[in-house]
Amino acid sequence: MAPPSVTEIAAPAGDDAAANEGPSDCNVISSPDDVQRQITKGVVRAKLSKRRHLVLPRAISPAYLDELMPAIVADLFEPQTVTYNGGVANIKNWKISCYLEVMEGGVPCTNPHEGLRDHCRDLLETCNALFASWYRQQHACNDSTTSKYKVNENGDPIVSRLMTFITRYTPAPDENALLKHVDGAGKVDGSVVVALPIDRWTAPHDVNSFEGHGGGLTFWDGRRSAAASEGIVYDTRSGDVAFIDRAVWHQANPITKGTRWALVIFYKVER
């Protein structure tokens, strides 16, 4: 049986959702058909500009994320300190992420947070469907020698999550951004970044808000970014989803106030 498509995975699946302890009252995607249309139109525009990324506003329902977040910020999120060989964007000791799933061999850590993974399971499965739909369209006209991949019954590529983590940025040094980098050192087929809500549950909104104090994503990609100093900036907010192809330079922009939360998934496309 094929994994669900974008239009089939709008809501948590009954008893399974209850068992996973995630929110069950809101659809993960408010309007699956509309999101699918946005992906199709966005890919066409991206290809015209030679871009290999796409940012969709509110592809994930902000109302759903508002139900998901309280348990994350108040209880489940436990940042893990990991040391990368050579560092990540010049930060050797990374300590602001909690890993839900890790690569084979326990990279970058050997103790992923299974409770947080289970809490986010419906969101993760939805991201799988969204990424597969985007990847199929992004690579639809590529040379067959580089774009061949296995497909499911829906015609979408079969994808698997290599690494999944939630990051909390703060204004502190080495915690305020993830500067210019490529995901997985260019060894993953693509990635997804989901902007999560501002934390209104552990402190008032005006305390934790970063609005007006940085944040968002910058990409160096496509025709507009031929100059080394030029980038494409997105002021992302809760529910916005970024789809990123292999080895596309980008960054999580610095914040100077509040906290900023994001879910990141690295993907492998089965070939």
HELIX and SHEET records of a PDB file:
HELIX    1   1 VAL A    6  GLU A    8  5                                   3    
HELIX    2   2 GLY A   14  ASN A   20  1                                   7    
HELIX    3   3 PRO A   32  LEU A   48  1                                  17    
HELIX    4   4 PRO A   62  ALA A   71  1                                  10    
HELIX    5   5 ILE A   72  LEU A   76  3                                   5    
HELIX    6   6 GLU A  114  HIS A  119  1                                   6    
HELIX    7   7 ARG A  121  GLN A  138  1                                  18    
HELIX    8   8 SER A  144  SER A  147  1                                   4    
HELIX    9   9 ASP A  183  GLY A  186  5                                   4    
HELIX   10  10 HIS A  205  ASN A  208  1                                   4    
HELIX   11  11 ARG A  223  SER A  225  5                                   3    
SHEET    1   A 7 HIS A  53  LEU A  56  0                                        
SHEET    2   A 7 VAL A 241  ASP A 245 -1                                        
SHEET    3   A 7 GLY A 190  ALA A 195 -1                                        
SHEET    4   A 7 ARG A 260  VAL A 269 -1                                        
SHEET    5   A 7 VAL A 159  TYR A 169 -1                                        
SHEET    6   A 7 ILE A  91  GLU A 101 -1                                        
SHEET    7   A 7 GLN A  80  VAL A  88 -1                                        
SHEET    1   B 4 LEU A 178  HIS A 181  0                                        
SHEET    2   B 4 TRP A 249  ALA A 252 -1                                        
SHEET    3   B 4 LEU A 217  TRP A 220 -1                                        
SHEET    4   B 4 ILE A 232  TYR A 234 -1                                        
END                                                                             
